[in-house]
């Protein structure tokens, strides 16, 4: 069935305009005014026979593409699953995600990586890709990764669990020299963190206050590791993408003046570093404990400013990383870092527009268009004829308060609980299929496969 969306305000490619959008099957057929009277008879006929959706008063944006999530499957499914978190994602307007390899077991060989793709094909209403993980001992497996069908390789250049901290200089150099695809890095200097942690333990013992987190995982730790990654990439010619920039100082490492198509080194910012500051630890405690840590108001303002065109930040993501509330209730040393974010990231960006540190057109630019360009994603990220019909409908004037009974992530809590947002996601479509109607996820009928598909890449 064809679908015609009328009366919406399309927000895309730097424009805010009233326009119709026509989808035919899983793709966008046409975008323009009064498509039922279009000069092309094929478009006019398709629009005249389509199911009409009146979107008066709504914004229509390309679906967000989140290049950094942790959905915890396999092995950590008491916290989250691909099925639950992909549903939370589409409820938040995220139509595609790229998931990280630090599960149990970790995605350190091609068979374990394929297992994730197989599982997503069974359960995900959102499009998906999964990073290959790098360690000190699996370069041979990393080099088998297909750049056409896998989003990238993830390297932890800082504290990690299990076998995923790459701290062997020769191995790290080998990955950067030989890997033919995008390398995404978590950058925090392990030696700096250990020294800061020892100092905090000497001062506070086991009762370290959560406010010490950005002191232990300091701005210096971030800069030392990020600068090392950038230097290594510049020397080897690697395609480097530095994740979750959290400090003002790190921004100096990235060139905002080049077109994205000419960059070999890029940077990402995440929801929590744009929203919270170290002043929020007193009220929100370990619920906002992330790695890298939420830091000062000055750091937050610098990262926000870097979102502007010509700024150092290339794309936005969430770093969605759920834990149970019982785990987060532990003391500082035991409480894990991370939290659920996919369901509320888009509405938080709308709040940024209301507060004046973001433009409305920046949302699709940073969270859809440029993600698609940075990763060379095929036919996604834009409201263009021929692209897959992945888009989100937002009511910009529907204020609401986050309550835990509305949360779709398996962990059942949110760092935004109690916060009030002025916009609401009222519809999400993936590959031409409605997957969220503003109230519930729409499940496949009659045993059909879910709407989400494996993303492919023009590499």
N, C-alpha and C positions, 0 to 999 in steps of 0.2 A: 504494500500500500504506500502511496505517496502521501507526504504530509506537507502542508503549507502553514507557515507561521507568519501571522500578520500582526501589525500594530506594535511590534517590539521596537525598542531602541537598541540597535546593534552597536556593540562596543568592540572595535577591532581595528588593527593596523593604524592606530593613531586617530581614528574617527569615531564620532558618536553621532549616529544617524538613524532616522526612521527608515525601516526597510523590511521587505518580506524575505523569508528564507524558505526555499523549496528543497525537500529531500526526496530522493527516489531510491528506494532500497536502502543500502548502507552508506550512500554518498550524498553530498550536497549537489543538487542539480543546478540551482540558480540562486543568486542574491540580487535584489533590486526592488524598486517600487512597483506596486501593482502588477505582480507577475502574471496574474490571470489574464491581463491584457497585453502581455509582452509581444514584441514584434516578431519574435521567433515562434512560429506556430507550435513547435514541439514543446517549448517551455510553457506557452499559454495553455495548451491542451492538458499538459501534466498538472499545472496549477488548478485548472478548472475541475479536474477529477480527483484532486487530493482531499484528504481530510484536513479541515481548516482548524487551526488552533489560534484563538484570539489572545494575543499577548499584550494587550493594551496596558501600559503602565509598568511593563517589565523590561529589564535589560536582558539581552541575549549576547552571551560571550562564548568564544571557543572554550571547550572544556580545558581545565587546568591539567598540566602534565607535571607530576611531582617526581623529581629526579632522585629523591632520597627518602625511602621509607624502610622501616623494619617491621615486617608482619609476623615474625617469630615462628614460622612454620618451615621446617619440622623442628620438633624437639622441645619447643617452649610454648606449646599450645595452651597451657594454663593461662598465659598472658594474652594471647592473640592467635588468630588464624588468618590465612589468606582470605577465606570466605567472609569472616566477620569484618576485617579491616578494609577489604575492598568495598564492602557495603557502606561502611562509614565514609569511605572516600567519595563514592558517588553521591551520597547524601550531602557532602560538602562541595560538590561541583568539580571534583577531581575525576577526570575520565580516563587517565592513564597514569601508571606508576612504575617506578624502577626500584626494585627491592634489593636490600643489602645481603651479603653472604654470611654474616655472623649468626647463623642458626646452629642447631645441634642435630646432626653434624653440620659443620661449616661447608660451604660450597667451594671446596678446594680441588675438585676434579670434575670432569665433564659429565659423568654419570649423575653425581649429586646435583649438579646444576640443572640437568635435564629433568630430574625428578620434580623440581619446583615448577618448571614450565608445564609439566604434565598435570600437576595439581591445580595450577591456576586455570588451565583449560577446562577443568571440571567444575570450578566453583566461582570464578571471578566475573562480576558484572562490569568491571573496568578493564581497560587494556593494560598489558603488563610486559615488563622485561625484568630480568634478574642479572645482577652483576656477578661476574666470576671473581672469586676471592683469591688474593695472593698471600703467600706465607714465605717463610725463609727456605722452604723446601719443595715448592711446586711449580717452578718456572716452566717446566716442560708442559704441565697441564694448562697453565696460563696461555702459552703460545699456541695451543690448540683451539682457542676460543675463536668463534666465527664473528667477525665484526659486523656482518650483515644481519645477524639475528640476535646479538647480545649487546646490551647498551654500553658496557664498559667493564673495566677491571678495577676492583676496589683494593686500595692499599691503606692499611692502618700504620701511619707514621707517628704513633702515640699509643697510650695505654689501650690495651684490648684484652679480650679474654681468649683462653685457649692458645691456638697456634697462629693467630692472625696478626700479631705485632711483627712487622718487618723491621728488624733492627740490625740485620747483617748488611753492612755497607756495600759489600760486593754484590749481594743478591739484589738490593735496591737499585744499584746502578745497572745491573743486568736487566731488570724489569723495565726501567726507563729507556734503556738503549734498544731493547729488542721487541717490546710490546708494540704491535702495529695499530693499536686502537686506543681510545680514550682511557686515561688512568685517573680515577677519582680518589682523592686522598683525604683522610682524616689527619689533620696536622696538630699535634701537641707534643712537645719535647718531653720524653720520658724521664730523663735525668733531672730536669728542672722540677717536674711534678714530684718526683720522689724526694728531692731535697726539701721542697715546700711542705710535703706531707710529714716528713720527719720533724720539721720545725713546729708544725701545728700539733703533732702528737706530743712533742716535748712540752709544749705550753699547756695543752688542754687534756692530754691523755685520751681516753676513749670517748670523752664527751665533747668532741669538736662541734662547735655551732655551725649550722648550715651556712651562715654568712661568711665562713672561711673558704667556701668552695671556690669563688673566683680568685682567691689569694693563693690557694693550693694549685688550682689549674689556671695559672695566671696568664695575663696578656703576654708576658715575656715567653712563657712556654709555647703559646700559639705562634708568636712571631718567629721564634727560633726554628720551629719545625716548618712553618709555611715558607720562610725565606730559603731554607735548605731545599725544599721541594721545588721552588721556583728556580733556584740556581741550577739544580740538577736537570730540570726540564729544559732550561735555556741551553745548557751545555750539550745535552744529548739529543735535543730536537723532539723530545716526547710531547705527546698531546696531553697536557695536564689540566685537570679540573679540581680546584681546591674547594672542598665542601665547607659549609657553615662558618663563614667568616664572622667573628664575634668582636673584633677589636678595631679601633681607629688606626692603630699602627700598621696592621696588616694591609690596609687598603693601599698603602704606598707601593706595594709589590705588584700591583696590577695596572694595566694601561687601559684607561677608559676612552682614549682617543681613537683607537683603531676600530674599524668595522669588525663585527663579530666574525665574519667570514675569513678575516686575515689573522685571527688570534690562534696561537698554539697554547696559551695559558689563560685560563678563565677562572672566575670566582662565583660562588653561590652564597646567598644569605638565606636564613631560615626564620620562620614565623616567630619563634620565642625570643630570638635576639633582636627582633624589631619591636616586640611588645613589652617585654619585662626588663627590669633593671635590678641591680643588687639591692635596691631599697625594698624590693618585693619579697626577699627571702624571709623577712620578719613575719609576714602574714601568711605566705604560701609555703614556706618551708621546703621540704624535699620534693614537693610536687613540681617545683621548677628547677630541680637539680638535673642539669644536662651536661654532657661533655661535647664540645667546649662549654664552659660555664657561661651563664648570663652574667654580664659584667656591668660596668658603670653606665650612668645616664649619658655621659660624654661618648662612650663607645657606641651606645645605641643610636644617638643622634648622628654620629659620623656614618654608621652603616646605613641609616635611613637616607641621609643626604647622597650616598653613593648609588642609590637606586635611580637617580635622575638620568635622563639621556646624557651620555658622555661620562657617566660615573664608573667607578671601578667594579661594581657588582653587575654581573651579566644576567643572572637568573635568580628566581625565588623558588624555595622548596619548603618542606616541613620538617624533615628528620623525625617523622612520626615513629615513636619507639615505646610502645606500651609496656608497663609493668603492673602487677596487681597493686591495689591500694595497701594491702597488708605488707607487701615488700617495701613500698615507698614510706611506710610508717616506721621503718627501722631507724636506728641512729645513723649519724653521718657516714661512718665507715661502711655500714652494711646496706644502706638504702641505695638501690641501683639508680643510675642516671638514665633519663629519658622519660617521655610521656606521650600521650595520644594527642594528635593535632590535626589529622586530615579532615575531620568533620567541621572544623571551625576556622580553618586557615583563610578561606575566601571571604567569609564575613568579617574576619579580623582585618583583612586588607581593605574592605569597604570602610571600616572604621578609620583606617589610616587616611582614606580620602576625606572623610568627614573632619578629621583632625588637621588636615592640611599638609601632611608630610608625604602624601602620595597623590598622584593624579589618577583619575578613573581609567584613562587609557594605558597607564602603567601596568595595570593588573594583567590584561592579556599580553602586553608586550613582554613582561618579565616572567610570567608564569605559564605562558603557552607558546607565543610566537618564537621567542628567543630560545626556549628549551628545545623546541623542534629543530631550530637551526643549529644550535650548539651540538646536539646529538645526531644531526642528520636524519631525523625521523621521517619516514616516508608518509606523506599525505595526511599528516595530522598537525594540529596546532593553529589552524587557520579556518576562517569562514569563507572558503573559496570553492567555486565549482570544481568538482573532481575530488575534493578532500573527503575523507571519511566524516560522517555526520556525528561528530562529538561536540556537544555544546551544553551550556548550562543557562537556565533561566533564573534570574534574580529579581525579587521584589525589593527595590532599594528603600522602600518606606514601610517596612513591616518589623517594627522593633520587637524584641523578645529577649528573654533572659535564659541563659544556659542552666538547665537543671539536669541532675544525673539520670532521671528517668527518660530523658530524650537522647541519651548517648548510645550510639550503636557499636562503638568499640567494645570488644569483649571484656576489657578491664573495668568498664562501668564508671569511670571517673574522667574528669577533664581538668587541666590547669585553668580553664576558663569558667569553671562552675561558679555561678553567681554573677558573672559579667553580663552586661546588657549590650546587645548588638542592634544596629539600626536596619540591617538588611537580612534577608532570608533567602536561602536557596529553595526555589519552588518547583524546579524541574531539572532533570539531567538526562541527556540522551547519549547513548554510546553506539556507534556504528548503526545509526538510524533507528535504534530501539530505545524506548523510554524505560529507564531503570530506576528513577526516583521521581515521585509525583508531588513532593513537598511534605508528605506525611509518612510515606513508607517506601521501602524498596520493592520494586515490581519484579517478582520472581518469574523465571521462564515457565511457559505453559507446556503441558503435555510432554514433559521430559526433554524439552529442547535444551540445547547447549546455552550457557550464559552468554550475555552480549559481548563480554570482553574478548579481545584477541591478542595474540602475540604481536608486539610491535616489530617492525623491520626498519632497517637503516640503510641510507644511500651511501655506502662506503665501499 
